[in-house]
């Protein structure tokens, strides 16, 4: 579904990614693991068109998308739920969700999609008229995820969805990930909780200092010494 090939990405003159390649197959959950500053968010921003690679390529469903505008990439079926939620805090829950359906195809089906999102996150339906800033942290994260689903994505990229949440809510986020995969949505997941992430993911990549340091099946990665020492504290 997604093929990232040998990309280099810069912020001005500072290089953030070096020769990064990864692939994601349909209906997979793929984990992207790394310390803060390793380049994980930069990679998602490059895939979604917020940043352009200086070299290399990004293909989605056989079409090259590096160089396309972010809204065009969304229309093709890639959704990006950023770190920090980035909600429209003075708009209602429903208005925030509708903002996720701004592409022409998604807008025509927004009522149907709203009901699907409400099935995943029932609390959002109950709070449809509330301002986003009045929600709890967990509810705000649900809203950010729900907004990302409103564009009817084929691939959804989540950047630290459980950050700052209570342990019970963290488990709920991972259950949502598994549920979305069962519905046919492919997922690229950045998550600080490495153990839970690898337990639900099919495969994973480890980024260190802007380079892919390790990749493989999640079950095998859990046994890797690098993972156990650096991320699991074992």
Rosetta blueprint (number, residue, H / E / L):
1 X L
2 X E
3 X E
4 X E
5 X E
6 X E
7 X E
8 X E
9 X E
10 X E
11 X E
12 X L
13 X L
14 X E
15 X E
16 X E
17 X E
18 X E
19 X E
20 X E
21 X E
22 X E
23 X E
24 X E
25 X L
26 X L
27 X L
28 X L
29 X E
30 X E
31 X E
32 X E
33 X E
34 X L
35 X L
36 X L
37 X L
38 X L
39 X L
40 X H
41 X H
42 X H
43 X H
44 X H
45 X H
46 X H
47 X H
48 X L
49 X L
50 X L
51 X L
52 X L
53 X L
54 X L
55 X E
56 X E
57 X E
58 X E
59 X E
60 X E
61 X L
62 X L
63 X E
64 X E
65 X L
66 X L
67 X L
68 X L
69 X L
70 X H
71 X H
72 X H
73 X H
74 X H
75 X H
76 X H
77 X L
78 X E
79 X E
80 X E
81 X E
82 X L
83 X L
84 X L
85 X L
86 X L
87 X L
88 X L
89 X L
90 X L
91 X L
92 X E
93 X H
94 X H
95 X H
96 X H
97 X H
98 X H
99 X H
100 X L
101 X L
102 X L
103 X L
104 X H
105 X H
106 X H
107 X H
108 X H
109 X L
110 X H
111 X H
112 X H
113 X H
114 X H
115 X H
116 X H
117 X H
118 X H
119 X H
120 X H
121 X L
122 X H
123 X H
124 X H
125 X H
126 X H
127 X L
128 X L
129 X L
130 X L
131 X E
132 X H
133 X H
134 X H
135 X L
136 X L
137 X H
138 X H
139 X H
140 X H
141 X H
142 X H
143 X H
144 X H
145 X H
146 X H
147 X H
148 X H
149 X H
150 X L
151 X L
152 X L
153 X L
154 X L
155 X E
156 X E
157 X E
158 X E
159 X E
160 X L
161 X L
162 X L
163 X L
164 X L
165 X L
166 X L
167 X H
168 X H
169 X H
170 X H
171 X H
172 X H
173 X H
174 X H
175 X H
176 X H
177 X H
178 X H
179 X H
180 X H
181 X H
182 X H
183 X L
184 X L
185 X L
186 X E
187 X E
188 X E
189 X E
190 X E
191 X L
192 X L
193 X L
194 X H
195 X H
196 X H
197 X H
198 X H
199 X H
200 X H
201 X L
202 X L
203 X E
204 X E
205 X E
206 X E
207 X E
208 X E
209 X L
210 X L
211 X E
212 X E
213 X E
214 X E
215 X E
216 X E
217 X E
218 X H
219 X H
220 X H
221 X H
222 X L
223 X L
224 X L
225 X H
226 X H
227 X H
228 X H
229 X H
230 X H
231 X L
232 X L
233 X L
234 X L
